[in-house]
Amino acid sequence: MADKSDGRREIRLIIVYGVNKPLTVQADETIETVKLDAMELFGIDPADKGKFVLRTKIDGNEEQLDEAKTVEHYHLEDEHKVTLAAGAPFGAR
């Protein structure tokens, strides 16, 4: 974990989508931004953002991450595994 000169904290997440790939994010980034960056990492068209969600284990339970919240809100730390999955975004019907 590194602190940037502007005071923002970097976190290296492991994005799981068939294979694992690292993605460095800022603690204050929204989950939506992380999802879009993860999609880019795997070559997925950003126009398909409504077809994907991010999920991870929090306190031992699999949880879909709310795109309006931040990385820091979920207390994600270095090497935390986050799954890019097909599904409807949090709160969508």
N, C-alpha and C positions, 0 to 999 in steps of 0.2 A: 504494500500500500504506500502510495506516495502523496505528499502534500505539494500542490502546485503553488507557485508564487502568489496567485490570486486568492489563496486560502481554500480552494476547492479540493476535495479529496478524491483521488482516483481509486477505483476498485476494478480488479480484473475478474470478470465473471467467466464461467465456462458455459457456453451455449450448446445445448444438446439438440440436434436435429439430424438424426441418422448417425452422424459422427460428432465428436466434440470439437469446438473451436473456441479459442479465447477471444474475449471482447473487453477492452478497457473502456470503462464508463466513469462518469462523475457521480458522486454521491447525491448531488442535487438534481440529476436528470430524471425526467419522468419515465415511467415504465413504457409509455407509448414511444418515446424517443429510443429507448433501449430496444424495443421490439423492431422498430424500423431499421436500426443499425444491425440487429441480428439478421433480419431478412436480407439486407444488403450483403452481409457476410456470406450468406448461402446462395446469393444470386437470385433471390425472389423479388419479383416486380413489386415496387411499393404500392401500386394500384390494388394489390391483393391484401392490403393491411387488414381489412375487415374479415378476412378468412383465417387469421392467425391470432393466437394469444400466447402469453408467457405464463408458465407454471413453474412452481418450485416447492420444495418441502420446507415448511415453516413449523417449528416445534413438532416435527415428526409427521405432520399431515401435509398431503399434497394440496396446494392452494393455487387458484388462478389469481394472477396479480392484476390489481386495478390500475388501468393505464393512466389515470389522473394522479396517482400517487408517485412518490419518488423511490429511488433505490434505497436511500437512507431510511425512509419510512418502514421498509421491510427488514432493515438491519442486515442487508446482503453484504457479505464480506468477500475478501479475496478467495478465488477458486470456488466460489459458491456455484453449484450447477443449477442452471435455469433452462427449462425445456421450451423450445419454440414448437407449438402444437397447433394443429388445425382446430378451429372452433370459433364460437362467437365471442367478441370482446366482453369483458366484465360489464354487467348492467344492460347489455343489448338483448333485445327479444327476438 
